[in-house]
């Protein structure tokens, strides 16, 4: 067996020469002692529970021995190489990685920056996965590096592969930087892609929601934290969490501190909360991460749903969002839930498991639900039910804090049994029926939502959509030139009964060409039998619609009760705090 001397370090060297070609040159040095050595590249990245198949970006893969002799190898799998290393003590794996994609979880190379997520481009070996790492960046002298890792000059240091895989970095000459401090902890703000940043505004708002999150958890998992912002000239919205940092992609540039500022706050609070939830409080199936294959789990509703709920709620609790603004965000989750017929067919635990299958795509119509949306609403229900059972002494904050201290800090992953047991310990109630019906079942949410809202003096409101096509026909459309493409069909609605199909292009209403105005023509023909002319797979089809006297797609929102009790008023204020 090889000597796993922890003082010996794995060395990665990265070069961005010929950056305009966007091939990042990577060299990795590993000690070896066996005749045959297996080299892997990660197949997915934490934060997005689907296979990424990063090896598809690799070219010119070579391996050299200690005498600089090329070694023979063969590919065993799409991201696995078997190398003949007999008689060698050190090997160098050399390859090029195509870094053209710019998102919050990618690797991107240009003449303006070297942006690297090691989890998608660093090879590794099982034998050396716990050895310390040095990562040397061959970059111009005027570049500065944004990263949570220890840094000396152009070299980054990590204690093991799991750490560096979870430590993205940006090297650039044009980054803007500032720091705010909460509870003795430094939080770094890095901006790539902007010439000017309103740091005063940022630090005020970020300090507020950071303080409130720290207050509820009592302890922060890491000594320092880094927000790495990638700002683009085009529309973008994406964030990925890491153990001591996050990468957030936003655009267009001109809107970031204007109309897009709400998005900036929302995703930043969300990603910061992930430092506890997912990075520390982690599903047992991902403890530790296995980068070679899918890490199937049914707990996506905790990972992303609880974080979605808490991320926005902490903006309210900290005063960064006012009540009306928070309601807008909550109402959006309600709308997504009720607009999705998949809620009748697939539970949130099933959808969590199947993120690895199609979780980030539209997928089959009406099949599944969003772990973000359904998990958010279930988190709200859980929060309020805990509060009611404990007379507002505890809420979801207490539940997550206990999971953090009792399991995460003890080096343990979290199971659903752990989650449910902690809830029952806090409330003194049996939650089996709720988990069976709503977490693992497809029972309609109306009853549990109305019940939770009533406790804090709120009601669930719904009114017909103001769009004729949605309310009376039961279709959601998207403009496509002068016509309208059908994106969603309400099962049992007017359009459904009339034979409308997904992706039909509606051309005309009662012989009148739409000309970019579908709902106006439908309203004009309100009292008449309606005939739609659609283009379907290259053919023109005429469809006669039945007359159904009801509304289909509704607009959902929460509204304040007109005469709440004193108890409801107090419960609402306690929930907001």
MARSE-168057 format. One record per atom (N, C-alpha, C): x, y, z. Coordinates in steps of 0.2 Angstrom, whole numbers, plus 5000, padded with zeros to 4 digits. Example, Ala and Ser with C-alpha at 12.3 -4.5 7.8 and 13.67 -1.06 7.14 Angstrom:
% MARSE-168057
506649725039
506249785039
506649845039
506449895035
506849955036
506450005039
***
This chain:
% MARSE-168057
500449945000
500050005000
500450065000
500250124997
500650184997
500650215003
501150255004
501250295010
500850365010
500350365014
499850425013
500150475018
500750495018
501050545022
500650615021
500350645026
499950705025
500350765024
500950765025
501450815023
501550825016
501450765012
501550765005
500950795002
500950844997
500350874994
500250864987
499650854985
499450854978
499550924975
499750924969
499850994966
499550994959
499151054959
498751064953
499051134950
499251134944
499451194941
498951214935
498751274935
498251304930
498551354926
498451354919
498651404915
498151424910
498051494909
497551524905
497851544898
498451524896
498751544890
498351534884
498351574880
497851574874
497151574876
496951624881
496351624884
495751634879
495851664874
495351674869
495051604866
495451554866
495251484864
494851454869
494851474876
494451454881
494651384884
495251364882
495451294885
495951314891
495751294897
496151294903
496651234903
497251254904
497751204904
497851184911
497751114913
497851094920
498351034920
498751034925
499250984927
499150964934
499050904935
498950874942
499550824943
499850834949
500350784951
500150744957
500250674956
499950634962
500550584963
500650564970
501050504971
500750444970
501050394968
500850324966
501250274969
500950214970
501450154972
501150094969
500650094966
500350034963
500550024956
500449964953
500649954946
500049984941
499449984944
498850014940
498550064945
498450124942
498150184946
497550204942
497050224946
496450244943
496350324944
496150354939
496050434939
495350444938
495050494942
494350504941
494250584940
493750604936
493450664936
492750664939
492550714943
491850724946
491350714940
490850684942
490250684937
489650724938
489750764944
489250814946
489550864951
489150914952
489350964957
488850974963
488950974969
488450994974
488151054973
487551064974
487151114973
486651104967
486851064963
486451044957
486450964956
485850934958
485850864959
485650834953
486150834948
486050804942
486750794939
486850744935
487450724932
487650784927
488350804928
488550864924
489050834918
489250774919
489650744914
490250794911
490650814916
491150864915
491650844910
491750774910
492350754906
492250764899
491650784897
491550794890
491950864887
492150894892
492550964891
493250944890
493550884891
494250874892
494450854885
495050874883
495450854877
496150854879
496550814875
497250814875
497450784882
497150734884
497250694891
497850654890
498350664894
499050634894
499250624902
499650564902
499950554909
500750544908
501150574912
501850564912
502050534919
502650494918
502950474924
503450524927
503850494932
504350544935
504950554931
505050514926
505550524921
505350564915
504750594915
504350634910
504250584904
504250524905
504050474900
503250464900
502950474894
502250464893
502050394895
501550384899
501250324902
500650304898
500550234898
499950214894
499350214899
498750224896
498150224900
497550204895
497050184898
496450174894
495850204898
495350224895
494750244898
494250194899
494050184906
493650134908
492850154908
492750224909
492150244909
492150324907
491550354906
491650424903
492050474907
492150454914
492550504918
493050464922
493250404919
493750364923
494350344918
494950344921
495550324917
495950284921
496150224918
496650174921
497350184918
497850204923
498450214920
498950164923
499450144918
499950094920
500550134923
500650124930
501050164934
501650114937
501750054934
502250014937
502950044937
503250044943
503850074944
503950154945
503350184945
503250254946
503150274953
503350334955
503250354962
502850424961
502850454956
502450514954
502250514947
501550534946
501350544939
501050614939
501050644932
500850704931
500250694926
499650714927
499050704923
498950774920
499050774913
499050844910
498450844905
498050894905
497450894900
497250964899
496750974894
496451044893
495751034895
495451084898
494751084899
494451144896
493851134892
493551184888
493051224893
493251284894
492951334899
492551384896
492051374893
491651424889
491051444892
490751404897
490151424900
490251464906
489851514907
489851564913
489151554916
489151514922
488651514926
488951504933
488451504938
488651504945
489051434947
489051384943
489351324945
489851294939
490051344935
490451324929
491151344930
491551324925
492251354924
492251394918
492551454918
492551494913
493251534912
493451534906
494151564904
494051614899
494251674900
494251724895
494951774896
494951824892
495551864892
495451914898
494851914901
494651954907
494751924914
494651854914
494651824920
494751744919
495051714925
495051644926
494551624931
494051594930
493551574935
493451504935
493551474941
493651394941
493251374947
492851324945
492551274950
492851214950
493351194954
493751134954
493351074953
492751074956
492351014956
492150994949
492151034944
492051014937
492651004933
493251024935
493851014931
494450984934
494450964940
495050934944
494950864944
495450824941
495450754942
495650734949
495550674951
495750654958
495850574958
496150554964
496250484965
495950464972
495650404972
495450384979
496050384984
496550354982
497150344987
497350414990
497250464986
497550534988
497050584990
496450564991
495850614991
495850654998
496250625003
496250655010
496950695010
497350695005
498050725006
497950805005
498350845008
498350915007
498450934999
498250994997
498251014990
498551084990
499051094985
499251154982
498951164975
498751224974
498451244968
498851304965
499251304960
499651354958
499251384952
499151454952
498851484946
499351524942
499451504936
499951544931
499551604928
499551654932
499151714930
499551774929
499351834926
499751894926
499851924933
500351964933
500451994940
499952044942
499552074938
499052124940
498352084942
498352024942
497751984944
497751974951
497151984954
496951964961
496551904961
496551874967
496151804967
495651814973
495051794971
494451794976
494351724977
494451704984
494351634986
494351624993
493951574996
493951565003
494551525006
494951495001
495551455003
496151505006
496551475010
497251505011
497651525005
497951575005
498251604999
498951635000
499451614996
500051644997
500351654990
500351724988
500451734981
499951704976
500151674971
499751644967
499551564968
499651544974
499551474976
499051474981
498551424980
497951414985
498151344988
497951344995
498051284999
497351255002
497351195001
496751155004
496951095008
496551075013
496751015017
496650955013
496150955008
495950885005
495550904999
495450854995
495050864989
494350884990
494050854995
493350884996
493250954997
493850985001
493851055002
493951094996
494451074992
494551114986
494051104981
493751054980
493151044976
492551084977
492551114983
491951154986
492251224987
492751244983
493051314984
493151344977
492651374974
492751404968
493251474969
493551494963
493951554964
493851594957
493951654958
494051704952
494651734952
495051734947
495651774946
495551824941
495651884942
495551944937
495852004940
496052054935
496352114937
495752164938
495152154937
494652204938
494152194943
494252144948
493752134953
493752194958
493152214960
492952254966
492852224972
493052244978
493052204984
492952254990
492552224995
492452265001
492252205006
492252225012
492152185018
491652215023
491252165025
490852185031
490952135037
490752155043
490952115048
490352105053
490152045055
489552025059
489851975064
489751985071
489951945076
490651925075
491051965073
491751955073
491951915067
491551895062
491651865056
491651905050
492151895046
492251935040
491851905034
491451945031
491151925025
491351975019
491651935014
491951975009
491451975003
491452035000
491052044994
491452064988
491452014983
491852014977
491452024971
491552074967
491152084961
491652084954
491452044950
491752034943
491252054938
491452104934
491052124929
490652194930
490852224935
490552294936
491152344937
490952404935
491452454936
491352494942
490752494945
490552524951
490052484955
490152484961
489752444966
489552494972
488852494973
488652534979
488752484985
489352484988
489552444994
489252465000
489152535001
488752555007
488052525008
487752525002
487052495002
487052425003
487552395000
487652315001
487752295008
488252335011
488452315018
487952325023
487552375022
486952395026
486452335026
486252315020
485752265019
486052195021
486652175019
486952115020
487052105027
487252155031
487452155038
486752135042
486252165039
485552155043
485352085042
485352055036
485051985036
485651935038
486251945038
486751905041
486751905048
486651965051
486551965059
485951925061
485351925057
484751895059
484851815059
485251795053
485351725053
485851695058
486351735059
486851715065
486451715071
486051755072
485651765079
485251695080
484951675075
484551615076
484951545076
485451545073
485951485073
486451485079
486551545081
487051555087
487751555084
487951505080
488651495078
488651485070
489251515067
489351505060
489851455059
489651415054
490151355052
490851365050
490951425048
491651445045
491851505048
492551525048
492851575051
492751645046
492751635040
492651685035
492251665029
491851715026
491451695021
491551745015
491451715009
491551755003
490951754998
490651804996
490151814991
490551834985
490551784980
490851794973
490251814968
490251874966
489751894961
490051904954
489751864949
489851874942
489251914939
489451974937
488952014934
488952014926
488451994923
488451994916
488052044912
488252064906
487852114903
487152094900
487052024901
486351994899
486051974905
485351954904
484951934909
485251864912
485251864919
485551804922
485351804929
485251744932
485051734939
485151664941
485751654945
485951594947
486451594953
486351554958
486751554963
486951484965
487551464968
487751404970
488151414977
487951374982
488251374988
488851334989
489251354993
489851314995
490051325003
490451285005
490551285013
490751345016
491151385012
491351455015
491251505010
490851495005
490751544999
490151534995
490051574991
489451564986
489651604980
489451574974
489551614968
488851634965
488751694964
488051724962
488151754955
487751734950
487751764943
487151804942
487251864941
486651914940
486751954934
486251974931
486252024925
485552044923
485552094918
486052134916
486352184920
486952204919
487352244923
486952304926
486652344921
486252404923
485752394928
485452334929
484852324933
485052304940
485752284941
485852244947
485752284953
485852354953
485652394959
485052434958
484652414953
484052444952
483452394952
483152374946
482652324947
482852264949
483452244948
483752174950
483952174957
483952224961
484252224967
483852174972
483252174971
482852124975
483052054974
483252034967
483451974966
484151964969
484552014969
485252004972
485151994980
484752024983
484552014990
484351944991
483851924987
483551864988
483951804987
484351804982
484851744981
485451744986
485651804988
486151814993
485951785000
485351805002
485151775008
485051705008
484751675002
484651605001
485351565002
485851594998
486451554998
486851555005
486751615008
487051615015
486751565019
486151555019
485751505023
486051435022
486151425016
486451365014
487051345018
487451395020
488051375024
487951335030
487351345033
487051295038
486751235035
486251255031
485751205028
486051175021
486251125021
486551085015
487351075016
487651135017
488351125018
488551095025
488151115030
488351085037
487751025038
487151055038
486551005039
486450975032
486750915031
486750885025
486350815025
486050795019
485750735019
486250675020
486050625024
486450575025
486750535019
486350545014
486650505007
487150545004
487250605006
487850655003
488350665009
488450625013
488950635019
489450575019
489950585016
490250645012
489950635005
490150685001
489950684994
490350634990
489950594986
490250544981
490250574974
490750594972
490850634965
490750584959
490750524961
490850474955
490150454952
489650464956
488950444954
488450484957
487850474955
487250504958
487250494966
487050544970
486950544977
486150544978
485750494977
485050504977
484850514985
484350564985
484050574992
483350604991
482950594996
482250614995
482150684999
482750715001
482750765006
482850835002
482750834996
482750904992
482350954995
481750934998
481250985001
481551015007
482050985010
482451015016
482951055013
483351025009
483951065006
483751135003
483251124998
483151184994
482451224997
481951184999
481351205001
481451255007
481751225012
481851255019
482251325017
482751315013
483151375012
482851425008
482351405003
481951455000
481551495004
481251455009
480751485014
481151535018
481651505021
482051545026
482451605023
482651595017
483051645014
482651715013
482051705011
481551765010
481351785017
481151745022
480951765028
481451805032
482051785032
482551825035
482651895032
482551905026
482551965024
481952015027
481351975028
480852015032
481052025039
481251965042
481451975049
481952025051
482452035046
482952085047
482752155045
482152165042
481952235040
482152255033
482552205030
482752225023
482152225018
481752175019
481052175015
480552205020
480052245017
479452255021
478952205020
478452205024
477852155023
477552145016
477452205013
477152195006
477652165001
478252175002
478752144998
478852074999
478852055005
478851985007
478251945004
477651975005
477051945002
477151934995
477451974991
477551964984
477951904983
478451894986
478851834986
478551774988
478151774993
477751714995
477251694991
476851744988
476351734983
476551704977
477251724975
477551684969
477551614970
477751594976
477851524978
477151484977
476651524980
475951494980
475751484973
475851534968
475651534961
475951474958
476651464959
476951414956
476651344958
476451344964
476151274967
475551264963
475051314963
474351294961
474351294953
474851324950
474851314942
475151254940
475451214944
475751154942
475351094944
475051054939
474650994940
475050934942
475650944942
476050884944
475950874952
475750924955
475550914963
475050864964
474650844959
474250784960
474450724958
475150724956
475350654953
476050634956
476450684959
477050664961
477250704968
477450664973
477550694979
478250734979
478350774984
478950814984
479550774986
479450714989
480050674991
480250634984
479750614980
479850584974
480250624969
479950694969
480250744965
481050754967
481150754974
481850764976
482250704974
482050644974
482450594971
482550594964
482050624960
482150624953
482450684950
482750734955
483150784952
483650754947
483950694949
484450664946
484250644939
483550644938
483250614931
483050674927
482650724929
482450774925
482250834930
482550844935
482350894940
482450964938
482850984933
483051044931
482751064924
482351024922
482051024915
481251024916
480851054911
480151054912
479950984912
480250934909
480050864909
479350854907
479050794908
478450774906
477850814909
477450844905
476850884908
476450854914
476450894919
476050864925
476250804929
476950794928
477250734932
477450754938
477850804939
478250814946
478150884948
478450894954
478350964957
479050994958
479151054960
479751084962
479951074969
480551054971
480751044977
480851114981
480951164977
481051234980
480351254982
479851254977
479151284979
478751234984
478751174983
478351134988
478751124994
479351124994
479751125000
479651185004
479651245001
479551315004
478851315007
478351295004
477651295007
477651245013
477951185012
477951135018
478351165024
478851205022
479251235028
478851285031
478451325028
478051375031
477551335035
477251285033
476751245037
477051215043
477651195042
478051165048
478251215053
478451275051
478651335055
478051355059
477451365056
476851385060
476551335065
476551265062
476351215067
476751205073
477451215072
477851215078
477751275083
477651325080
477451385084
476851385087
476351355084
475651345088
475751295093
476151235092
476151185097
476551215103
477051255102
477451285108
477251355110
476651375108
476451445110
476951495108
477251485102
477751535099
478351535102
478551485107
479151485110
479751465105
479551415100
479951395095
479651395088
480051385083
479851385076
480351345072
480351355066
480751315061
481451335063
481651395065
482351415067
482551365072
482151345077
482451305083
482551235080
482151205075
482151145072
482851135069
483051185065
483651185061
484251195065
484151235070
484751245075
484951175079
484351145080
484551075084
484851025079
484651025073
484950985068
485651005067
485851065067
486451085066
486951065072
486651075078
487151065084
487150985086
486550955085
486450885087
486750835082
486750855075
486950805070
487550835066
487450895063
488050925059
488650935062
488650965068
489250975072
489550915075
489150855075
489450795077
489650745071
489750785065
489950745060
489450695057
488850705058
488350655055
487850685050
487650645045
487150665040
486450665043
486050695040
485350705042
484850655038
484450615041
483950575038
483250605039
482750585035
482050605036
481850585043
482050535045
481850505052
482150555057
482750585056
483050635061
482650695061
482450715055
482050785054
481350775057
481050725056
480350705059
480450705066
480950665069
480950655076
481150725080
481550765077
481650835080
481050875080
480650875075
479950905075
479550885081
479450815081
479050785086
479350795093
479950805094
480250815101
480050885103
480050935098
479951005100
479151015101
478750985097
478050995097
477650945102
477950885103
477650845107
477050805103
477050815097
476450785093
476750735088
476250695085
476450645080
476350675073
476850675069
476850705063
476750655057
476650585059
476650535054
476150545048
475550565050
475050575045
475150635041
475450685043
475650745039
476250725034
476750685036
477250665032
476950615027
476550575029
476250525024
475850555019
475450605021
474950635016
475250695012
475750725014
475950785011
476750785009
477150755013
477850745011
477950685006
477550635007
477650575003
477050564999
476550605000
475850594996
475750654992
475150654989
474950704985
474350744987
474150744993
473550774996
473650844994
473050874993
473050944991
473250994997
473651044996
473851085001
473451135004
472851145001
472351195003
472251195010
472051135013
471851135020
472451155025
473051125024
473551145028
473851215027
473751245021
473951315020
473451355024
472851345023
472351385026
472351385034
472551325036
472651315043
473151355046
473751355043
474351385045
474251465044
473951485039
473851555038
473351585043
472851545045
472351565050
472751585056
473251545058
473551555065
473851625065
474151645059
474451715060
473951765057
473351755056
472851805054
472851815047
472951765043
472951775036
472451725033
472351745026
471851695023
472151685016
471951625013
472151615006
471651635001
471851684997
471351704992
471551684985
470951674981
471051664974
470551694970
470751724965
470251754960
470451734953
469951734948
470151714941
470751754938
471151724934
471651764931
471351814927
471751874926
471451924922
471551914915
471851864913
471951844906
471351794904
471051814899
470451774897
470651704895
471251694892
471451634890
471551584895
471851614901
472051574907
471351554911
470951604912
470351604916
469851554913
469651574907
469051544904
469251484899
469851484896
470051434892
470451374895
470851404900
471251354904
471951344900
472251394897
472851384894
473351444896
473951424897
474451474897
474851474891
475051534888
475351544882
475951584882
476351584877
476951624876
476951654869
476951724869
476951754862
477551724858
477351714852
477851684847
477751724840
478151774839
477951814833
477251844834
476851844829
476151864830
475651814833
475951754834
475551694836
475651684844
475351634846
475451614854
475551534854
476051524857
476251454859
475951424865
475551374865
475251344871
475851314876
475851334882
476451314886
476151264892
475451274893
475151234899
474451234897
474151174899
473451164898
473151134904
472651164906
472251144913
471851084911
471951034915
471650964913
470950974915
470450964910
469750964911
469451034909
469951084907
469751144905
469451154898
469251214897
468951224890
469351204884
469951224885
470451214879
470651134879
470751104885
470851034885
470250994882
469651014884
469050974881
468950984874
469251044871
469251064864
469751034860
470250994863
470750964860
471451004859
471551054862
472151094862
472751054865
473251054862
473851014864
474451064866
474851044870
475451084871
475851094865
476151154865
476551174859
476151194853
475451184853
475051214848
475251294847
475251314841
475351384839
474651414838
474351454842
473651484840
473751534835
473451534830
473551574824
472951624824
472351604825
471751644824
471151624829
470751674830
470151664835
469551674830
469051634829
468451644825
468651674818
469251654815
469451674809
469851744809
469951774815
470251834816
471051814817
471451834813
472151824815
472351854821
472751824826
472951844832
473251914832
473751914828
474151974827
474452004833
474651954838
474951974844
474451994850
473851984849
473352004853
472751944854
472951894858
472551834859
471951844863
472151874869
471551884874
471051934872
471251984868
470852034866
470352004861
470551964856
470051924852
469651884855
469851844861
469451804864
468851834868
469051894871
468551934875
468051964870
468251984864
467752004859
467251954857
467451884857
467051834855
466751794862
466751834867
466551804874
465851774873
465351804870
464651774869
464551734863
465051714860
464951674854
465351604855
465151554851
465551494851
466251514848
466751474851
467451494849
467751444845
468051464839
468451414835
469151444835
469651404836
470351414836
470651384830
471051424827
471451394821
472251394824
472451324824
473151314827
473551284822
474251294822
474751264818
475051214823
475051144821
475251094825
475651044821
476351044822
476851004819
476751004811
476751074809
476751084802
476051084798
475551064802
474851064799
474451114803
473851134799
473351184801
472751144804
472551154810
472051124813
471551164816
470851154815
470351194817
470051164823
469951194829
469651164835
469051204837
468551174838
467951204841
467951194849
467851244853
467851244860
467251244863
467151194868
466451194872
466451254876
465851264879
465651324883
465651294890
466151304894
466151284901
466151344906
465651354910
465551414914
465851404921
466551414920
466951414927
467651444925
467951464930
468651484929
469151424930
469751434927
470251374928
470851404931
471351434928
471851464931
471751524935
471851524942
471751574946
472351614948
472251664951
472851704954
472751694962
473351674965
473351654972
473751704976
473551724982
473851764986
473651754994
474051784998
473851785005
473651855007
473051865011
472751925013
472651925020
472651985023
472551995030
471851985032
471651945037
470951945039
470752015041
470052025040
469852095042
469752105049
469652055053
469552065060
469952005064
470652015064
471051955067
470951965075
471051915078
471051915085
471651935088
471651955095
472351975098
472851925097
472651855098
473051805098
473351795091
472951805085
473251805079
473751865077
473551925080
474051975079
474751965082
474751935088
475351925092
475751865088
475351815086
475651765082
476051785076
475651835072
475951865066
476651895068
476651935073
477251975075
477751935077
477651875081
478151835083
478451795077
478051775072
478251745066
478751785062
478551855062
478951905058
479651915062
479751905068
480351915072
480751855072
***
